[in-house]
Amino acid sequence: MPAASIDAETASVKSSAPRLVVFVGIHGEMEEAVITADSTRVFTRASSFYEAMLLLIAAYYVADFAYPKVYVNILSILQQFVVGEAYTGERSTNCITFLKKYSEKIC
C-alpha cells in the first residue's frame, strides 16, 4: 500500500472521533488497519478485522470518548459482547431490543 494513499485515506481533523480505516488487498486479505482521530494516526498491527475492531473499541474505551451517533449501536453491541461490559450511553430502541433478545438466547 503506497504511503500517499494511506495518508490520504486516514487524514482526520482536530477533535474528530476515532474511526477505523482498513486497507484490503486484491485477494481480500487485510493489509493495514489504521485508527485515525484528532489529526493522529495509529497503525494497529492488527492481523484480522476482528482484532482491528477491538482496538477501535479500546481507543474509545480507554480515552472515555462517547461513540458517535452513527456508530453507537454497533459499537455498543460489540462492547457488550466482546469486551464484556454494557454500554451505558444512549442507543436506539431497536438496539436495546436486540441486545435484550440476544442476551436471553445466549444465557
C-alpha positions in Angstrom: 0.0 0.0 0.0 1.6 3.3 -1.0 2.2 5.7 1.8 0.5 8.6 0.0 -2.7 6.5 -0.3 -2.6 5.7 3.4 -2.1 9.3 4.3 -5.0 10.5 2.1 -7.4 7.9 3.4 -6.6 8.3 7.0 -6.5 12.1 7.3 -8.5 13.5 10.2 -9.3 16.9 11.6 -8.7 18.3 15.0 -11.2 17.0 17.6 -12.6 14.3 15.3 -13.8 11.0 16.8 -11.8 7.8 16.3 -12.6 5.8 13.2 -11.1 2.6 11.7 -9.7 2.5 8.2 -9.0 -0.9 6.9 -7.0 -1.5 3.7 -7.7 -4.7 1.9 -5.6 -6.4 -0.8 -6.8 -7.7 -4.1 -7.4 -11.2 -2.7 -9.4 -9.9 0.2 -6.7 -10.0 2.9 -6.3 -7.2 5.3 -3.1 -5.3 4.6 -3.3 -2.5 7.1 -5.7 -1.2 9.8 -5.3 2.4 11.0 -7.2 4.1 13.7 -7.4 7.8 13.0 -8.7 10.7 15.1 -7.9 14.2 16.1 -5.2 14.7 13.4 -3.4 11.5 14.6 -3.0 8.0 13.1 -2.4 4.8 15.0 -1.1 1.9 12.9 -2.6 -1.1 14.7 -0.6 -4.1 13.5 -3.8 -6.0 13.7 -3.8 -9.3 12.0 -7.6 -9.5 11.5 -10.6 -7.3 11.1 -11.9 -8.6 14.5 -8.7 -7.6 16.2 -8.8 -4.1 14.5 -12.4 -3.6 15.7 -11.3 -4.5 19.3 -8.6 -1.9 19.1 -11.1 0.7 17.9 -13.4 -0.1 20.8 -10.3 0.1 23.1 -9.4 3.5 21.8 -12.9 4.8 22.7 -13.0 2.9 26.0 -9.5 4.0 27.2 -9.9 7.6 26.2 -13.5 7.7 27.6 -14.9 9.1 24.3 -18.6 8.9 23.6 -19.4 6.8 20.5 -20.5 9.0 17.5 -24.3 8.7 16.9 -23.8 7.0 13.6 -21.7 4.2 15.2 -23.2 4.0 18.7 -25.5 1.0 18.1 -22.9 -1.3 16.5 -20.1 -0.3 18.8 -22.2 -0.7 21.9 -23.2 -4.2 20.8 -19.6 -5.1 20.2 -18.6 -3.6 23.5 -21.2 -5.6 25.4 -20.4 -9.0 23.9 -16.7 -8.7 23.1 -15.4 -6.5 25.9 -18.0 -7.8 28.4 -19.2 -4.5 29.7 -22.5 -3.0 28.9 -22.5 0.4 27.2 -24.4 3.0 29.4 -24.9 5.7 26.8 -27.9 6.4 24.6 -28.8 3.8 22.0 -31.8 3.3 19.7 -34.8 1.3 20.9 -34.1 -1.3 18.2 -30.6 -1.8 19.5 -31.8 -2.2 23.1 -34.4 -4.7 22.0 -31.8 -6.7 20.0 -29.5 -6.8 23.0 -32.2 -8.0 25.3 -33.3 -10.8 22.9 -29.7 -11.8 22.1 -28.7 -11.8 25.8 -31.7 -14.1 26.6 -30.7 -16.6 23.9 -27.1 -16.9 25.0 -27.8 -17.2 28.7 
